[in-house]
Each structure stands twice: as C-alpha cells, then as structure tokens.
Amino acid sequence: MKSRFWNAVVLLGVVLILAVAFAVSDSYQGAFIQDGYDPTMGNEIRFNTGTYAVPVTPASAITRTILFSVTTPFYGLIGTIPAGAVMTHVDVVISVAFNAGTTNVFLVGTLADPDHYVDAGDVNEALVSTVSIADKPEQVTVDTDVYLKYTQTGGAATTGAARATVWFVIPPS
C-alpha cells in the first residue's frame, strides 16, 4: 500500500515539474513572438505614416519560372495582385544564364505595360544572379494580372532559366 502511495506522490511531482516547465517555456515563447515579427505566425507589425500607426499583414507572393525553350515573344501569367494590395518589390533569379545570339530580355509588368515593374535594363539575363527591384512600389486599385515577358534576338538560346517573384502586402481593412 505504501509503495502505491509513494508512486502516486512521485508521479504527481513529475507532472507538476513538467507543468511548470511548459508554463515557463510557453510564456517565454509568447513574449519572444510578440517582440519580433514572424510572418509564419500571422502576427502584425506596425509602421508610422504621419500621425497614424498602420498595421501591415505578412507579405504574399506570386511566382513563375521560365525556360529558354519558350517561343518568343513569350507572355506568361505570374498571378494576380488583389485590389487594394501594395506591391512592394520583384525578385528575379537567373538560375541558368540565357545565351541567345544577340539579346535576351526579361520583363515583368502587365499586358498593357510589359515593363511596369521590371525594365529591360534591370536584369542581366546572361549572368547567373539574383536581382531585387524595389523602385516601383504601388497600391493597385483593381485586381491586377502580372505577366513576365521574355524575348530573344539573334540565334536561339540553348540555355537559360529564370524565376520572377512579385511580393505584395494586403493592408487590413
């Protein structure tokens, strides 16, 4: 009978120790997340614009990859930026250099304005590189389809791969 009593006391002690350990770790973790910005947790940060503190939700992105073998000029839909979103920047990754005979031109924009976000001079398609273009942020007023356009001149390319990623945030309403 005494051994059952002591087993129960030991078990209760272990449970209490674990409960305290979890309580301390949870409060620490919660404080850590509140002090920092972690987009995977869905929490918000604020920045000041004049007299108002504006909450900003975590960033979203649309992305598309293109290979040298497409028929040019090639237009490919990257995705749609929803109305009210703020387009912050575009990352272009040339993972395999393009080698068309004369020129390789990679643009990101809309059908009406193919180089609205990424101009012909922004990216050197003949070099493996990563470029972030952030000089044209804007808030879109309507759902906006974003396209990449690739053209080449001279001899046809035999190598080349690129990815465009358009980053945006949707301010809370």
Buried (B, 14 or more C-beta within 10 A) or exposed (E): EEEEEEEEEEEEEEEEEEEEEEEEEEEEEEEEEEEEEEEEEEEEEEEEEEEEEEEBBBEBBBBBBBBBEBEBEBBEEBBBBEEBBBBBBBBBBBEEBBBBEEEBBBBBBBEEEBBBBBBBEBBBBBEEBEBEBEEBEBEBEEEBEBBBBBBBEEEEBEEBBBBBBBBBBBEEE
